[in-house]
């Protein structure tokens, strides 16, 4: 009896081992088959470019250029805003400690928007004569500083319209590529007379990649636009505060800083 149990146990263990080996072998075979099938997949971005016509290639190229332009604007505007924020901190620390506005302005960077506003304010104060003398000094200085701040705001907003354009049009460009690709796929299927799933799914799925590319281009543009607009608003709050302080100082010195 014990011998039979031992034999039965040994037989069960052997069957278990054989089953495990068989499952492992099947899994490995399936994995290899899946990998081979993935490598042999004829559809994708390369297929769009290689097999697409002039319209499909042009649409893909437009999306690539839109993506490159939007990322360039995002990076360049971020660097510009970081520079403005650094210059804002420098103005807050040292500018109002100078002996005069002119001396403090000369210490600022030439490209600083704060120096630009200061130069315009000093210029307006020094040229308040002739026909301009008929205008109230307060009104004239206020107009000059306001124009300078508006100029700074326009410079900070340069390029943001491109992000808004890309964010709103890129999905439709991708959708156009998808519609055009599906149209060509259906024409090819109709001419070949074969409408099986392997003949339809590949070309149609390949065309849908265009929509995904359009969304991939639009989403960073929209997020970058909202982010940069918010940072511009914070930067312009500092610029407006500086302009108001400069206006008050110029009035207090009666146009003679």
Number of C-alpha atoms within 10 A of each C-alpha: 6 7 8 9 10 11 12 12 12 12 12 12 12 12 12 12 12 12 12 12 12 12 12 12 12 12 12 12 12 12 12 12 12 12 12 11 11 11 9 9 11 14 17 16 16 11 13 20 15 10 12 18 13 10 13 22 16 14 20 22 13 16 26 15 13 23 22 13 16 27 17 13 21 21 11 13 21 17 12 12 17 14 13 22 19 12 19 19 12 14 21 12 10 12 20 15 11 12 10 14 20 14 12 17 22 13 14 19 13 11 11 18 22 26 20 19 25 25 18 19 26 22 14 21 22 13 13 17 12 8 7 12 11 10 13 11 19 15 9 19 27 21 14 19 24 19 15 21 22 15 14 18 18 10 11 22 13 11 17 21 12 16 26 18 15 25 26 15 18 24 22 16 21 28 22 19 26 24 17 19 25 19 15 18 20 17 12 15 16 11 9 10 9 12 12 9 8 9 15 16 13 15 23 19 15 20 29 18 20 28 20 15 21 29 21 17 25 27 16 17 28 19 14 23 23 14 13 21 14 12 17 19 13 13 18 19 11 18 21 16 11 19 21 15 13 22 21 15 17 23 17 11 11 12 20 13 16
